[in-house]
Amino acid sequence: MNDPRLDAWRTLATAASAPLREAAAEVEAAGVTPAALARLRKAHPGEAVPEALELAGARRRGSAKFPDPGRLLLDRAGVEQATSAVVATWKAARFGDEPVLDLCCGIGGDAMALAARGPCLGIDRDPVRAFMAAHNANIETIVSDVEDVPIDRPLVHLDPARRDESTGRRSWRTEDLVPGIEAIRRIVAEAGGAAIKLGPGLPMPPPVLHGDQSVSIIAESGRLVQAILWTGRLARSAAVEAVDLPSGRTIEGASAGLRSGSIELEGALIEFHPAVERAGLGPLVLRRDLGLEEPVVEPAAGLGLAVVDRASVDHAVAEGRDGWFRAMAIDAVVGPRPELVAEAIRATNDRPRQVVVRTRGGAVDADDWTRRFAALGGPEGAGMVEVHGLRLGRRTVAVVGRPITQSKS
């Protein structure tokens, strides 16, 4: 029996539906109102108006992920779940030019990049998504439950569901993946190599899916977006790597947390690149890029920040070894009262151009403080002042200082 949703999307993809697609895009861009919807239905009676509006909204949202969303077939949930072109291209490069089986291919975010470098077959249990992937990636797709598919290609990409589409809620628990962990283990055991796309909230250390596996934690434009568990011959020798995109920089090693304990807040406050922090590679960065051999203590458990001496930071920044961290010179540490923070900001050497407030774990109301301190900066000011609201055990403090950057000569 034909799926009515699939019939609608097939019709919408034809050249004959171009007037509807264009009209729906105009309505969606202006904001869908009952009157506009009624006019659209009257102008295009019996056509796939709901799907056309869905497509228009998804294409608009897809511009943040894809360079040419106007040619793609998309729906909103598919766009949210899809890998961006930048991440997909980076990931696909590890597969070389060998045939790949893309399981749970969705709208084809990964399949587009996989097909660009070699043969790719897509599998999805949703016929509409399989149709979209076939159109978007120009590949063959099969509608099937991935647990019933024989692994007949050497390499596999798998994007297990992490969202209940009936409620729209995400689940970060590996036990809630669909297909389940045991099915994933069976799939990766049959493949020569696999990439399992998971959320950046993947528990560390990750679940053991294969005897030979490694993990990539990926940040795109400074935001954590994905964790990839590689198995078989796609795995690296190092247990974990942090990836920065679009630059393509990587750093790999063994995941290890910072030691926590009581420490004086003086010198420089280190904030790690989000992929480094999530991957647990902060200690490696401190050793490799700042030359700190002794264990560095974070001022509170789970804070993810380090306090180090100023000289080591100045030296690393001057030599351009600050790609995996950013540092702030600590000028003052005060109680979490706006008037005390304002006084500390005024006490800095020069009036700042901007005051930026950051926090961890909601220790302070960063939005409120940003509004309060906006008047302390101005276009005639020099540089930036940062305020970090931190909770250290039972105590909350505001750390005030200026970013340490390479001086321009």
C-alpha positions in Angstrom: 0.0 0.0 0.0 1.3 3.4 -0.9 2.3 5.8 1.9 0.3 9.0 1.4 3.1 11.1 2.8 5.5 9.6 0.2 3.0 10.3 -2.6 2.8 14.0 -1.5 6.6 14.4 -1.4 7.1 12.7 -4.7 4.7 15.0 -6.3 6.2 18.0 -4.6 9.6 17.1 -6.0 8.4 17.3 -9.6 8.9 20.3 -11.9 5.2 20.7 -12.1 5.1 21.6 -8.4 7.6 24.5 -8.8 4.9 27.2 -8.6 3.6 25.7 -5.3 7.1 25.5 -3.9 7.8 29.1 -4.7 4.5 30.4 -3.4 4.9 28.3 -0.1 8.4 29.8 0.3 7.0 33.3 0.1 4.3 32.5 2.6 6.7 30.8 5.0 9.2 33.7 4.9 6.5 36.3 5.6 5.0 34.2 8.4 2.2 31.7 8.0 -1.2 33.2 8.9 -4.7 31.7 8.5 -5.4 34.2 5.7 -2.2 33.4 3.8 -2.7 29.7 4.2 -6.2 30.0 2.9 -5.0 31.9 -0.2 -2.3 29.3 -0.8 -4.8 26.5 -0.6 -7.2 28.3 -2.9 -4.4 29.0 -5.5 -3.2 25.3 -5.3 -6.2 23.2 -4.7 -5.6 19.5 -4.1 -1.8 20.0 -4.0 0.6 19.2 -1.2 0.4 22.5 0.6 1.4 21.3 4.1 4.4 19.5 2.7 5.4 22.6 0.6 5.3 24.8 3.7 7.3 22.2 5.6 9.9 22.1 2.8 10.1 25.9 2.7 10.8 26.2 6.5 13.3 23.3 6.4 15.2 24.8 3.5 15.4 28.1 5.3 16.8 26.3 8.4 19.0 24.1 6.3 21.0 27.1 5.1 23.0 26.9 8.3 24.1 23.4 7.5 24.1 23.0 3.7 25.5 25.2 1.0 22.7 24.6 -1.4 19.5 23.9 0.5 17.3 25.2 -2.3 17.9 22.0 -4.3 17.3 19.6 -1.3 14.2 17.8 -0.1 14.0 18.4 3.7 11.7 18.4 6.6 12.3 20.3 9.9 13.1 17.3 12.1 15.3 15.8 9.4 17.3 19.1 9.2 17.8 19.2 13.0 19.1 15.6 13.1 21.2 15.8 9.9 25.0 16.2 9.9 26.1 19.5 8.4 28.0 19.5 5.2 31.2 20.6 6.9 31.2 17.8 9.5 30.0 15.2 6.9 32.8 16.0 4.5 35.4 15.7 7.3 34.0 12.4 8.4 33.6 11.0 4.9 37.3 11.5 4.2 38.2 8.7 6.6 36.3 6.2 4.5 38.5 6.6 1.5 36.8 5.6 -1.7 35.5 2.2 -0.6 31.8 1.3 -0.8 29.8 2.4 2.3 26.5 1.3 3.7 24.8 4.3 5.3 22.3 2.9 7.9 19.6 5.2 9.2 20.5 7.6 6.5 17.7 10.1 7.2 17.5 13.0 4.7 21.0 12.2 3.5 23.2 14.7 5.4 26.1 12.2 5.6 25.1 10.3 2.4 25.8 13.4 0.3 29.4 13.5 1.5 29.8 9.8 1.4 28.5 9.6 -2.2 30.8 12.4 -3.3 33.9 10.2 -2.4 32.7 6.8 -3.5 29.8 4.3 -3.7 27.1 4.6 -1.0 23.9 2.8 -0.4 21.4 4.3 2.0 19.0 2.4 4.3 16.1 3.9 6.3 12.9 2.5 7.7 11.0 5.7 6.9 10.1 5.8 3.2 9.9 9.6 3.1 13.4 10.0 4.5 14.7 7.3 2.2 13.2 9.1 -0.7 14.7 12.4 0.4 18.2 10.9 0.8 18.0 9.3 -2.6 17.1 12.7 -4.1 19.6 14.7 -2.1 22.6 12.4 -2.4 21.7 10.9 -5.8 22.1 7.4 -4.5 20.1 4.2 -4.3 18.2 3.8 -1.0 16.3 0.9 0.5 13.4 1.1 2.9 14.1 -1.4 5.7 14.7 -1.8 9.3 18.5 -1.7 9.6 18.5 -4.7 11.9 17.2 -6.8 9.0 19.9 -5.6 6.5 22.9 -7.9 5.8 26.2 -6.1 6.1 27.5 -6.7 2.6 29.8 -3.8 2.3 33.2 -3.4 4.1 32.4 -0.1 5.7 29.4 1.2 7.6 28.1 4.5 8.7 25.3 4.3 11.3 23.2 7.1 12.7 21.0 5.5 15.4 17.9 7.4 16.5 18.4 9.5 19.7 15.0 11.3 19.6 11.4 10.3 20.3 9.8 11.9 17.3 6.3 11.6 18.9 7.5 14.0 21.6 10.5 15.6 20.0 12.6 15.0 23.1 16.2 13.9 22.7 17.7 11.1 24.8 21.4 11.1 25.5 21.4 7.6 27.1 23.1 5.0 25.0 20.6 2.4 26.2 17.8 4.4 24.4 19.5 4.2 21.0 17.5 2.7 18.1 18.7 0.2 16.9 19.9 -0.9 20.4 23.4 -1.5 21.6 23.3 -5.2 21.0 22.2 -4.7 17.4 24.9 -2.1 16.9 27.5 -4.5 18.3 26.3 -7.1 15.8 26.5 -4.6 12.9 30.0 -3.3 13.7 31.2 -6.9 14.2 30.2 -7.8 10.7 31.8 -4.7 9.1 35.4 -4.1 8.5 35.1 -0.7 9.9 32.2 1.5 11.1 31.4 5.0 12.2 28.6 5.4 14.8 27.2 8.9 14.9 26.3 9.8 18.5 25.5 13.0 20.4 28.2 15.1 22.0 26.8 14.2 25.4 28.1 10.6 24.9 29.2 9.3 28.3 33.0 9.2 28.7 34.4 6.6 28.6 32.1 5.5 25.9 30.4 2.1 25.8 32.5 -0.8 24.3 31.0 -1.7 21.0 34.1 -3.3 19.4 37.5 -4.6 20.5 39.1 -1.9 18.4 37.4 1.5 18.7 38.2 5.2 19.2 36.1 8.3 19.6 36.1 11.7 17.9 34.5 14.7 19.7 33.6 17.3 17.1 33.0 21.0 17.5 31.9 23.1 14.6 32.4 26.9 14.8 33.0 26.5 18.6 29.9 24.5 19.3 29.9 20.8 20.2 27.8 19.0 17.5 28.7 15.3 17.4 30.6 12.3 18.8 31.7 9.6 16.4 32.6 6.2 17.6 34.9 4.5 15.1 35.5 0.8 15.0 37.6 -1.7 13.2 40.0 -0.3 10.6 38.5 3.1 10.9 39.5 3.5 14.5 42.6 5.3 15.6 45.3 4.1 17.9 44.6 6.9 20.4 41.4 6.4 22.4 40.0 9.9 21.8 40.5 12.9 19.6 39.1 16.4 19.7 38.2 17.9 16.3 37.8 21.6 15.4 35.8 22.4 12.3 35.9 24.0 9.8 39.7 24.3 10.5 40.2 20.6 10.5 42.6 20.7 13.5 42.7 17.6 15.7 44.4 16.6 18.9 44.4 13.0 20.2 45.4 11.1 23.3 44.0 9.4 26.4 41.0 11.0 28.1 41.9 12.2 31.6 40.2 14.6 34.0 41.8 17.5 35.9 42.4 17.1 39.6 40.2 19.2 41.7 41.1 20.9 44.9 41.6 24.1 46.8 43.8 26.6 44.9 44.4 30.3 44.9 42.7 32.1 42.0 45.7 34.0 40.7 47.7 34.0 37.5 45.6 33.0 34.5 42.3 31.2 34.1 42.3 28.6 31.3 39.2 27.7 29.4 39.7 24.7 27.0 38.3 24.3 23.5 34.9 22.7 24.0 35.9 19.5 22.1 39.1 19.2 24.2 37.1 19.7 27.4 34.5 17.1 26.5 37.1 14.7 25.3 39.1 15.0 28.6 42.2 16.2 26.8 42.8 19.3 29.0 45.8 17.7 30.8 47.3 16.9 27.4 47.0 20.5 26.2 48.5 21.8 29.5 51.5 19.5 29.0 51.9 19.9 25.3 51.1 23.5 24.7 51.9 25.2 28.0 54.8 22.9 29.0 53.3 22.2 32.5 54.5 18.9 33.7 53.0 19.0 37.2 49.4 18.1 37.6 47.2 21.2 37.4 44.3 21.5 39.8 40.9 22.8 38.8 39.4 25.0 41.4 36.2 22.9 41.7 35.3 19.4 40.6 33.6 19.3 37.2 34.4 23.0 36.4 36.5 22.1 33.4 38.7 25.2 34.0 42.3 25.4 35.1 44.3 28.0 36.9 48.0 28.3 35.9 50.8 30.7 36.2 50.7 33.8 33.9 54.2 33.3 32.4 53.5 29.9 30.9 50.4 31.3 29.2 52.2 34.4 27.9 54.9 32.2 26.4 52.5 29.8 24.7 50.3 32.6 23.3 53.3 34.5 22.0 54.4 31.3 20.1 50.9 30.7 18.8 50.3 27.6 20.9 46.9 28.6 22.1 44.7 26.9 19.5 43.1 24.5 22.0 42.5 27.0 24.9 41.8 30.5 25.7 43.2 32.3 28.7 42.3 35.3 30.9 44.6 37.1 33.2 43.0 37.2 36.6 42.8 40.8 37.9 40.4 40.4 40.8 38.2 37.8 42.6 35.2 39.3 44.3 31.9 38.1 45.8 28.9 37.6 43.4 27.4 41.0 43.9 27.0 43.2 40.9 28.3 46.3 42.7 31.5 44.5 43.7 32.0 43.3 40.2 31.4 46.8 38.7 34.0 48.2 41.1 36.5 45.6 40.0 35.9 46.3 36.4 36.4 50.1 37.0 39.7 49.2 38.7 41.2 47.7 35.6 43.8 49.8 33.9 41.7 51.1 31.0 38.0 51.4 30.3 37.1 48.4 28.2 35.4 48.4 24.9 33.2 45.5 26.0 32.4 43.5 29.1 31.6 39.8 28.5 30.1 37.7 31.3 30.5 33.9 31.3 29.4 31.3 33.8 29.4 27.6 34.5 26.4 25.7 35.8 24.3 28.8 36.2 26.4 30.1 39.1 25.3 33.7 38.2 22.7 35.2 35.8 25.0 36.0 32.9 22.3 37.8 30.9 21.3 40.1 33.8 25.0 40.9 34.5 25.7 41.5 30.8 22.9 44.2 30.8 24.1 45.7 34.1 27.7 46.1 33.0 27.1 47.2 29.4 27.5 50.8 30.4 30.9 50.2 31.8 32.3 49.6 28.3 32.1 51.7 25.2 33.4 52.1 21.6 36.2 54.4 22.8 37.4 51.8 25.3 40.4 49.4 25.0 40.0 45.7 24.6 37.6 43.5 26.6 37.0 42.7 30.2 35.7 39.2 31.1 33.7 38.2 34.2 33.5 34.5 35.0 30.8 33.6 37.6 31.9 30.4 39.2 30.6 28.1 41.9 33.5 26.7 44.0 31.9 24.2 46.3 29.5 26.2 48.5 31.1 29.5 47.5 30.3 31.6 44.4 32.8 34.1 43.1 33.2 36.5 40.2 36.6 36.3 38.5 37.4 39.5 36.6 40.2 39.9 34.1 41.3 40.4 30.5 41.9 37.9 27.7 45.5 37.1 27.0 46.0 37.4 23.3 49.1 37.7 21.1 50.2 41.3 20.9 50.1 43.0 17.5 53.3 44.8 16.6 
